[in-house]
Amino acid sequence: MISESILTLLKREKKSGGLSASLLSSSLSLPTSSVYEGIAELRKLGYKIETEKGKIYRLTSVPDSLIPLEIHDNLKTKILGKRILSYRTLKSTNDLAYRLAEEKAPEGTLIVAEKQTAGKGRLGRKWLSPPERGIWMSLILRPKIPPAKAPGLSLCTGLALVKTIREKTGLQADLKWPNDCLIEGKKFAGILLELSAELDKVNFVIIGVGINVNQVQNDFPKNLKGKATSILMESGKRYSRVELLKTFLEKLEKIYLNFKTFGLKFYLDEIKGSSSIMLGHKVKLLYGKEKIRGIVKDIDENGSLILETRSRLRTISSGEVTLI
């Protein structure tokens, strides 16, 4: 893209006195008119570009927008995010990702939206996705694994996310099996896995992730106050969604590649270490229509929860957990 090429040069010369239209034109082998069009396009996307004497262009600020131009910039991945589809408004990133996966979209395709009108959570719940406050995204993966191993990807995704938040913000993020991420016991992110599979193989997996980044208290409805939170609310600081997303993609790719080769056991100790709010604690668990109470004893190599009930140890592959 012409605008992406122009942006690359402007970022490189950000600390200098800027670049002239003629220099941009010669550097990119473009007519000057194309340079003017590219600058205009960047401004529409929210980039602030100052003009001196009508000839010198200098980039003064970039938008915190989930657009390919920004996500691709210095993204250190080989698979995840190499193809990005970005939308201002979308009904559900997971729904679109699933449809694209059925149409043979390549592994690593990333779908992001500034706003979802029907964001999806587990068990048919809705995920609140206000504009420009969080990261609402889905990834298409095509791991060559048996279907029984696929649920482990939820814990892999959660691990990548808590590692990202701890590194970038210093907050103590925790995993809550099987698909939530918490700070101080309050949920700031959720993961939704949807897959297409046959008896012996996975065709594709959609990993949907919703991350509350810069919401304030009034962005949440009354029924979620005290239960949901954001990184801003916990840290008192606004964070770049683009930078958080890029770090998350880099960490997830590393974990995912190891998972495909070695299974969940490669990261099981880290997953358990990030699940201290659950391990050894009493929980109640909704497993289908069955309600179970017990103490969380372990997480096994398939990502299942080992629960000690009054009568026996039980291995639970999925369910809704509430800490007691």
C-alpha positions, 0 to 999 in steps of 0.5 A: 500500500502506498500509504503504508510505504509513506508511513514507514518512511515518516516513522523512520524520520520522525525525530528529524525535520521531516521529509519533503514530498519530492523526497518521498516521491523519489524514495518510493518511485511514485508520482508526487500526486500519489504521495499527496493522496497517501498523506491524505489517506493517513490523515483520514486514518487518524495520523497527525502529519504536520506540513511546513511551508507546504512541502515538508511532512512530519509525523507528530502522532499515531492513532491507537487504532486497531488497523493493519498499518499499526498492528503490522508495524514491527510485529515479530510473528511468522504466522499470527497476524500476517493477514489482518482484517480490521473493521470499525463495527462488526457483529461478531469477530468470531462469526466472521472468522468461522465463515472465513475459515470455512472458505479456506482463509489461511492460518493466522488470519486475524479479525479485529473490530473497534466495536462489536454489536453482538460480541459472543461469550461462552454459553451463549452470553453476550460480550460487551464490546464498546468502541475504542475501549478494548481489543475485540479479536479472533484468530484462525488456527489450523493445528494438526491435533486430535479434537480432544487436545483442542480445549488446551488452546484456551489455556494457552491463549490465557497464558499468553494474555496474562504474561502480556499483561504482567510484562506490559503493565506490572499487574498481577493477572491470573488464569481462571479455568477454563477461559477467563483472565482476572485481576484482583478477582475481577474479570478483564478478559475472556476467551471463546474457542469454536472449532470445526472437527471430525472424529480424528482431526481438527479442521480449524479452531477459532480463538476469540478474545475480548480484552477490557483495556481502557474502560472506566466504571461507567462503561459497565452496566450495573450487573457487572460492577464489581465483577468486571474490570479493565486494565485502566481501572486496575492500573490507573493508566491508559495503555496502547491497545495496539502495543498490547495486541502485538505483544500478545500475538508474539507470545501466543505464537511462541506458545502455540508452536510449542503446543502443536509439537509437545502438547499442553505439558510444555507449558503446564507448570506455567499454567498452574503457576498462573492459576493460583487463585483456583488451585487448592481452593473450593469451587462450585462447577456447572458441568452440563446440568450437573452442579458439582462442589469440590476442591481444585487439585490439579490441571492435567495434560489435556487441560482438564480440571482435577476436582476433589469432591466428597466421594472421589476425584473427578476429571472435568473437561469443561464447565463453568467455575465459580470460586467459593 
